[in-house]
Amino acid sequence: MDKLKVFETFASVATRGSLSAAARAEGVAPAIIGRRLDALESYLGVKLLVRTTRRINLTHEGSAFLENCQRLLSDVANAEDSVSAGGLKASGHLRITAPAGFGRRHVAPLVPLFHAQNPDVKISLNLSDRVIDLAAEGFDFAVRVGDLPDSSLVSVRLADNRRLCVATPAYLALRGTPLQPSDLLRHNCLTLSSDASQTRGWAFQMPGPEGPSVTHLRPQGPLDCSDGQVLHSWCLAGFGIAWRSTWEVESDVQSGHLVAVLNDFAAPPNGIYGVFPQRKHLPLRLRLWIDFLKHHYALPSTWQSAT
């Protein structure tokens, strides 16, 4: 039995819904398709399809086997397509997701550049602050900012991420510069709404008798919002002090539009990660994408020139 051919036949019948449709697509008699399916079910020892005169339905085992078959056939196709003119060439469909704010600034601009280097790769980018289930929703790769929860996903650290307390020079001239975290209680702090993230508050590294430790404060202010980009805009407008990620405000600090305060109390950096489902062999397009991000995120200009 030619396993690959039989797997292709099974996937074709399952997706097209009939033996005759699969036979027409392949240019063979329906009886040949039927014999291949019989041989496959006999080899596996399970029933994959329930065939009637009107339609074909997948059994529970058939549905599970179809998913694995499609993944296997896709990997085989990618392996065949990856060899071009004696060299490796990425191809196929790369499905990426990232947080909305970070994705707009630091993922979306890189996608066309990656495609220019790998024109045979189709790229779909999803920007959402919802934590997406990669396997369930068919994504190959996600960017995650901050500490990662335990999961079955594989992660690679792409860059460090720190959070800074920032304000405009005009605000600090008017209200004074905080010298220690407790001084924030006397300032207008621009905070995320309670239904957003950062539920533990703003993190600071404080000295102690047994060494420094991270403490969380929940400063207050007259303005809060569930959208971090709005807080960034309010901060640039001089309405108060915000606690923002370096990926968002580094260029503003470099340009002098914002000033970082309380740097001596900044908490240790967390990470910007790439995560993907557990796989023994990653497709070339995904390996190249990860290397591409790591290269660009290692460049200081990536964070300093973003707008």
Secondary structure per residue as TSV (DSSP state, phi and psi in degrees):
chain	resnum	aa	ss	phi	psi
A	1	M	-	360.0	126.9
A	2	D	-	-78.7	97.9
A	3	K	H	-59.0	-43.9
A	4	L	H	-62.0	-43.8
A	5	K	H	-63.3	-41.5
A	6	V	H	-66.2	-40.2
A	7	F	H	-62.0	-42.0
A	8	E	H	-61.1	-41.6
A	9	T	H	-64.1	-46.0
A	10	F	H	-59.5	-46.6
A	11	A	H	-63.5	-37.8
A	12	S	H	-65.4	-45.6
A	13	V	H	-63.6	-44.3
A	14	A	H	-63.6	-40.0
A	15	T	H	-81.7	-30.8
A	16	R	H	-87.5	-20.2
A	17	G	S	88.4	0.3
A	18	S	S	-160.3	154.4
A	19	L	H	-67.6	-39.4
A	20	S	H	-65.5	-39.0
A	21	A	H	-65.5	-41.9
A	22	A	H	-66.3	-37.5
A	23	A	H	-65.3	-42.1
A	24	R	H	-63.4	-40.8
A	25	A	H	-64.4	-32.1
A	26	E	H	-94.6	-16.3
A	27	G	T	78.3	34.4
A	28	V	S	-128.6	171.9
A	29	A	-	-75.4	145.9
A	30	P	H	-56.5	-29.9
A	31	A	H	-62.6	-34.7
A	32	I	H	-66.3	-41.6
A	33	I	H	-61.8	-43.5
A	34	G	H	-61.8	-41.0
A	35	R	H	-66.1	-37.1
A	36	R	H	-63.2	-42.3
A	37	L	H	-66.2	-40.6
A	38	D	H	-60.4	-42.7
A	39	A	H	-64.5	-38.9
A	40	L	H	-66.1	-46.1
A	41	E	H	-64.9	-36.8
A	42	S	H	-67.0	-39.1
A	43	Y	H	-66.9	-42.5
A	44	L	H	-80.8	-23.6
A	45	G	T	76.2	22.1
A	46	V	S	-138.4	158.6
A	47	K	-	-89.0	122.5
A	48	L	-	-98.9	-32.1
A	49	L	E	-132.4	143.5
A	50	V	E	-107.1	110.9
A	51	R	E	-102.1	128.1
A	52	T	-	-121.6	178.8
A	53	T	S	-69.1	-22.0
A	54	R	S	-102.5	-36.3
A	55	R	-	-155.1	169.8
A	56	I	E	-120.7	130.9
A	57	N	E	-118.5	142.8
A	58	L	E	-81.7	138.7
A	59	T	-	-76.9	174.7
A	60	H	H	-59.7	-43.8
A	61	E	H	-66.0	-35.1
A	62	G	H	-65.5	-38.9
A	63	S	H	-64.3	-43.3
A	64	A	H	-65.8	-40.7
A	65	F	H	-69.1	-34.4
A	66	L	H	-61.5	-43.7
A	67	E	H	-60.0	-43.8
A	68	N	H	-68.2	-37.1
A	69	C	H	-62.7	-46.2
A	70	Q	H	-63.5	-39.1
A	71	R	H	-64.8	-43.2
A	72	L	H	-63.0	-45.8
A	73	L	H	-65.0	-36.8
A	74	S	H	-64.6	-42.3
A	75	D	H	-64.5	-39.1
A	76	V	H	-64.4	-44.1
A	77	A	H	-62.7	-40.6
A	78	N	H	-65.6	-38.4
A	79	A	H	-63.3	-41.1
A	80	E	H	-67.7	-40.9
A	81	D	H	-74.9	-19.6
A	82	S	T	-75.4	-13.9
A	83	V	E	-99.4	114.0
A	84	S	E	-141.2	125.9
A	85	A	T	53.1	37.2
A	86	G	T	81.6	0.5
A	87	G	E	-127.7	167.9
A	88	L	E	-79.0	138.2
A	89	K	-	-140.2	122.4
A	90	A	-	-75.5	144.4
A	91	S	-	-153.3	179.1
A	92	G	E	96.8	-167.7
A	93	H	E	-110.6	123.8
A	94	L	E	-109.7	117.7
A	95	R	E	-107.9	118.5
A	96	I	E	-122.2	144.2
A	97	T	E	-133.7	150.7
A	98	A	E	-154.1	157.7
A	99	P	-	-58.8	147.4
A	100	A	H	-59.1	-53.3
A	101	G	H	-65.3	-49.6
A	102	F	H	-63.7	-40.4
A	103	G	H	-63.6	-39.7
A	104	R	H	-62.1	-40.2
A	105	R	H	-83.7	-41.6
A	106	H	H	-125.7	3.9
A	107	V	T	-118.6	-51.9
A	108	A	T	-54.9	-43.3
A	109	P	T	-64.1	-24.0
A	110	L	H	-85.7	-21.3
A	111	V	H	-60.0	-49.0
A	112	P	H	-62.9	-32.5
A	113	L	H	-66.5	-42.0
A	114	F	H	-65.3	-41.3
A	115	H	H	-64.2	-35.8
A	116	A	H	-62.4	-32.7
A	117	Q	H	-82.0	-23.0
A	118	N	-	-133.4	71.4
A	119	P	T	-65.9	-15.3
A	120	D	T	-90.1	3.4
A	121	V	E	-99.4	122.3
A	122	K	E	-86.8	133.3
A	123	I	E	-123.0	128.1
A	124	S	E	-114.8	124.2
A	125	L	E	-113.8	125.7
A	126	N	E	-113.0	126.9
A	127	L	E	-111.4	118.4
A	128	S	-	-158.6	141.3
A	129	D	S	-84.5	-3.5
A	130	R	S	-75.5	138.3
A	131	V	-	-77.1	108.7
A	132	I	-	-86.7	137.0
A	133	D	-	-78.7	104.7
A	134	L	H	-60.4	-48.6
A	135	A	H	-65.9	-43.4
A	136	A	H	-69.3	-31.2
A	137	E	H	-106.4	7.9
A	138	G	T	77.2	29.3
A	139	F	-	-98.7	148.0
A	140	D	S	-91.7	-25.7
A	141	F	E	-158.6	142.9
A	142	A	E	-135.6	144.5
A	143	V	E	-94.6	130.7
A	144	R	E	-126.9	135.1
A	145	V	E	-110.3	127.0
A	146	G	S	106.1	-174.3
A	147	D	-	-65.4	139.2
A	148	L	-	-94.4	137.2
A	149	P	-	-73.6	158.3
A	150	D	-	-63.4	134.7
A	151	S	-	-161.0	176.3
A	152	S	S	-85.2	0.9
A	153	L	-	-78.4	150.7
A	154	V	E	-89.5	140.1
A	155	S	E	-127.3	149.6
A	156	V	E	-134.1	131.7
A	157	R	E	-78.4	121.8
A	158	L	E	-94.3	-32.4
A	159	A	E	-168.5	163.0
A	160	D	E	-84.9	153.2
A	161	N	E	-136.7	124.2
A	162	R	-	-112.8	159.6
A	163	R	E	-112.0	138.6
A	164	L	E	-121.8	146.0
A	165	C	E	-86.8	123.1
A	166	V	E	-133.5	152.8
A	167	A	E	-156.5	165.6
A	168	T	-	-77.2	153.9
A	169	P	H	-56.9	-36.3
A	170	A	H	-66.0	-41.6
A	171	Y	H	-62.6	-45.2
A	172	L	H	-67.1	-34.4
A	173	A	H	-65.1	-34.4
A	174	L	H	-79.8	-42.9
A	175	R	H	-106.6	-9.9
A	176	G	-	92.1	160.3
A	177	T	-	-98.9	124.5
A	178	P	-	-66.3	136.8
A	179	L	S	-104.1	-19.2
A	180	Q	S	-147.1	157.5
A	181	P	G	-53.4	-34.2
A	182	S	G	-65.0	-20.8
A	183	D	G	-65.7	-19.8
A	184	L	G	-63.2	-22.0
A	185	L	G	-63.8	-19.3
A	186	R	G	-101.7	11.6
A	187	H	S	-120.1	161.6
A	188	N	-	-79.5	106.5
A	189	C	E	-101.8	131.3
A	190	L	E	-93.7	108.0
A	191	T	E	-117.9	157.2
A	192	L	E	-73.0	145.5
A	193	S	-	-60.8	157.9
A	194	S	T	-63.4	-22.6
A	195	D	T	-87.8	3.2
A	196	A	S	-98.3	-164.1
A	197	S	S	-80.9	-164.4
A	198	Q	-	58.8	39.2
A	199	T	T	-63.3	-23.8
A	200	R	T	-84.2	-10.3
A	201	G	-	99.4	-164.3
A	202	W	E	-86.6	135.0
A	203	A	E	-97.9	133.8
A	204	F	E	-135.4	147.4
A	205	Q	E	-95.7	116.0
A	206	M	E	-111.5	143.9
A	207	P	-	-70.4	153.0
A	208	G	-	-155.1	169.0
A	209	P	T	-62.5	-26.6
A	210	E	T	-106.0	19.1
A	211	G	S	107.5	169.9
A	212	P	-	-67.9	148.0
A	213	S	E	-142.1	157.7
A	214	V	E	-87.7	128.0
A	215	T	E	-118.8	143.4
A	216	H	E	-109.5	130.7
A	217	L	E	-116.0	151.5
A	218	R	-	-119.6	79.1
A	219	P	-	-66.8	158.9
A	220	Q	-	-118.4	164.5
A	221	G	-	-169.6	170.4
A	222	P	S	-76.8	-12.7
A	223	L	-	-127.1	132.7
A	224	D	E	-142.3	161.5
A	225	C	E	-155.0	151.8
A	226	S	S	-83.3	-6.8
A	227	D	-	-112.0	120.1
A	228	G	H	-64.4	-31.5
A	229	Q	H	-66.7	-33.9
A	230	V	H	-66.4	-42.0
A	231	L	H	-60.2	-41.0
A	232	H	H	-60.0	-45.0
A	233	S	H	-64.3	-42.8
A	234	W	H	-62.3	-39.7
A	235	C	H	-63.3	-44.8
A	236	L	H	-63.0	-27.4
A	237	A	T	-81.8	-4.3
A	238	G	T	89.5	20.1
A	239	F	S	-86.2	-6.7
A	240	G	-	162.0	-167.0
A	241	I	E	-99.8	135.3
A	242	A	E	-123.1	155.2
A	243	W	E	-111.4	99.7
A	244	R	E	-125.3	160.5
A	245	S	E	-75.6	151.0
A	246	T	H	-60.8	-33.4
A	247	W	H	-62.7	-22.6
A	248	E	H	-93.7	-35.8
A	249	V	H	-116.2	-2.1
A	250	E	H	-56.7	-42.6
A	251	S	H	-66.6	-34.2
A	252	D	H	-69.3	-37.3
A	253	V	H	-67.6	-42.4
A	254	Q	H	-62.6	-36.7
A	255	S	H	-81.8	-12.8
A	256	G	T	90.0	0.4
A	257	H	S	-68.2	-29.1
A	258	L	S	-128.4	154.8
A	259	V	E	-120.5	132.3
A	260	A	E	-84.3	134.0
A	261	V	E	-123.6	163.3
A	262	L	-	59.6	31.4
A	263	N	G	-62.3	-29.5
A	264	D	G	-67.1	-15.7
A	265	F	G	-110.2	10.0
A	266	A	B	-62.2	133.7
A	267	A	-	-68.8	155.8
A	268	P	-	-56.9	150.0
A	269	P	-	-67.4	147.8
A	270	N	E	-99.3	-159.8
A	271	G	E	-125.6	162.9
A	272	I	E	-109.3	119.8
A	273	Y	E	-117.6	151.6
A	274	G	E	-105.5	130.9
A	275	V	E	-125.0	149.3
A	276	F	E	-155.2	157.5
A	277	P	-	-63.2	152.4
A	278	Q	-	-61.9	122.3
A	279	R	-	-142.9	144.5
A	280	K	S	-72.6	-41.6
A	281	H	S	-126.6	115.0
A	282	L	-	-77.8	141.5
A	283	P	-	-59.5	148.4
A	284	L	H	-56.4	-40.7
A	285	R	H	-60.2	-36.6
A	286	L	H	-74.3	-41.0
A	287	R	H	-61.6	-41.7
A	288	L	H	-66.8	-38.0
A	289	W	H	-64.0	-43.2
A	290	I	H	-63.3	-45.6
A	291	D	H	-62.9	-37.0
A	292	F	H	-63.1	-46.0
A	293	L	H	-64.2	-44.8
A	294	K	H	-60.3	-39.8
A	295	H	H	-63.5	-49.3
A	296	H	H	-70.0	-36.5
A	297	Y	H	-73.6	-15.3
A	298	A	T	-81.1	-9.7
A	299	L	S	-87.5	123.9
A	300	P	H	-56.6	-32.5
A	301	S	H	-63.3	-23.8
A	302	T	H	-59.0	-40.2
A	303	W	H	-92.9	-26.5
A	304	Q	H	-84.2	-24.7
A	305	S	S	-106.7	1.6
A	306	A	-	-68.1	145.8
A	307	T	-	-120.9	360.0
